[in-house]
Amino acid sequence: MTGTAEPTGRCYCGCGKLVGYGRYFAAGHDKTAEAAFLALHHNGTVAQMLHDHGYRAVADRDDAKSVTKAAVDQKLWQECPKGCGYRGARESINNHVNRHHKEN
């Protein structure tokens, strides 16, 4: 990988559409680009992409081959502070806690 993706004013999926300031994709086109990328590089599946990068389906969520554990270990994701085992990005954790651990 080289450099950081920068918004160019055009959709990154390659459709050529103009997009708003600071945006990378036209609405929904991020999924189009993702699907095309997976088809090109990973037989069209997220599972194959994970496998290609050394991650596996694991019985133990703390196994070194767990992609969610790797994200937490690299401090890109967090564990649910309530100890339920949920892992996600900070905003996902906030939404999760508000939805599933809201005190009545």
Summary of the structure (lengths in Angstrom):
residues: 104
radius of gyration: 17.4
end to end distance: 47.5
largest distance: 49.5
contacts: 224
relative contact order: 0.08
helix: 37%
strand: 6%
